[in-house]
Amino acid sequence: MDLSTLCLVHSILEERGIRRAAAVAGRPASSASAALRRVEAVLSVPLVRRDGQTLVPTLEAEARLPRFADIARAAEALATLGKGGQARATVSLAALARFAAVARAGSINAAAKSLGLGQPQLTRQLSHLEAAIGCKMLDRSATGISCTPAGLEALALAEQIGSAWELLFAASAERFRRSAATWRLGTIIPFGHESEIAAMLAGLAVEWRAARPRQPLFLSSTTADELVSGLKNRRFDLILLDTDRYPSEFEGKLIGRSQLALAGPRRMEAPEPQDFPALLRRYPIAVPSPRSGLRQMTDRFLEATLSAAERARLTLVEVDSIPVIINLVLDHGHLSVLPEHSVANINPPPTLLPLDAAYQQSLSLVWPRDALSRQAAETMFALLSRP
């Protein structure tokens, strides 16, 4: 790793863009882009995300930004020690560390032994470093090595840069260690804190910690399509789907099923007997995203209950948030197909008209076809299946 790369990345984070940072540094945009990729790879941390035409630092990058700033300031000061002011373009962190080792040891021979290098090799590297910075930093004599005034300044800056880089790398090493040990479970979005799924996941978090204290469990909720995509690209290790259908490349096991009901306003006058077509024509219907298993079941119910012409006249309100859907039902006169047990705990509950037994929400644990994932899935399934 070299100072030019780190300074370019600092500029990208500050300028919120690769082209702007490249223009400030007088470098090609391709160089700035390559610098960003290189540092992200070394630190194992994504540093930016794209927001329209702007690059926005991630939270991980924001936490590390002061360290990048320390390195950039020290690199600027190091560049001003010499005549050329080009130190950032050519100086590696390894060269600075070796210079500091020689300056502290007071002997090239002693420093070479401690670093596991040959003395001629280390001598050449020191000469290249002095040429890159543009000033003499070491005085050589029969009694050993001493720093020139410029060398003393360079030593303080080299150690400041080394310390900031160690802090950056140590934070990423700890993050990588925890990430490597963490099992990531992607789940469907719970209906609220009162729902069965929310209670199930809270219990799982507690019991998993007791069963596997050295392997933290990370929970993340999203839609069914995104869960499957996340399992394919290894963003998740296991997923909890609201369907019993999943790609054949995975293994899975059914956790349970919940009866679905047509939920409506609390004071809704239910026809006798239940005339679902009349209700569906009368009220607007709140539905979740097509990417969810619940939406797929809702569409099946609508197709079986209404003709194509009737479905074309329905007022469908698509909302990618179950809590919002529940509020539309409770307070704004909408209907929605929801798991009966998950919304029955609301006090007072909405009007619930149970659907036929064919309409149920399935809950399945799904994982990749490998031994390690299967072992974790067996532990998780046992915990989820406890009464």
Order of alpha helices (4+ residues) and beta strands (2+ residues): alpha-alpha-alpha-beta-beta-alpha-alpha-alpha-alpha-alpha-beta-beta-alpha-beta-alpha-beta-alpha-beta-beta-alpha-beta-alpha-alpha-beta-alpha-beta-alpha-beta-beta-alpha
